[in-house]
Amino acid sequence: MSAVFRIVFIVAGAITALFVARDALNFTIIQTFVAVLLVTAIVGVGSFWGQWRKT
């Protein structure tokens, strides 16, 4: 489970670094927000995957 979180936070860190400087005080807060958005998107795609495959 921690490997999944590490991968999500690595991807979130890369996406966040495109928009926010790494030395900004709120970088970790924005990184966490992006990680939550990524997890939400993954769960959303996973929940509709069966419907998309049937069509």
N, C-alpha and C positions, 0 to 999 in steps of 0.2 A: 504494500500500500504506500509506503514512503517513496518507492521508486516512481510511482505514478505522480505523486505530489511534486517530486523533484523535477520530473519532465514538464509538468504543467507550469511550475515556477520558472524554469529555464526559458520556456517559450514566452511566458508572460514578461519576464525580464527583458528579453530581446525586443518584444513589441513595445514595451514601455520605454526602453532606451531610445527608440526612434522618435519619441515625442517629448521626453523629459530628460534633462541632464542627470547622469548617475549621482552626482554630488548634491542634488537638490534634497532639501530636508524631507519632502513628502514623497520621495521616490518609492519607498517601501509600501506606503499606503496606496499609491496608484498601481504599483505592481500587484498588490493583493486584489485590488478592484478588477484589474485586467484578468487575473487568474480566476476570479469568481465568474467573470463573463465567459471565459473560455470553458470552464466546467459546465456552465449553464448551456452554452452552445452545443457542447458534446452530448450532454444529456438530452437536449431537444432533438438533435439529429438522430440519436439512438432511439428515442421514443417514436419518431415518425418513420424510421427506416423500414419497418414492416409494411406500412401503407404504401411507401414509394416503390417497394419491390413488387407489390401485387399489380401495380398499374403498368 
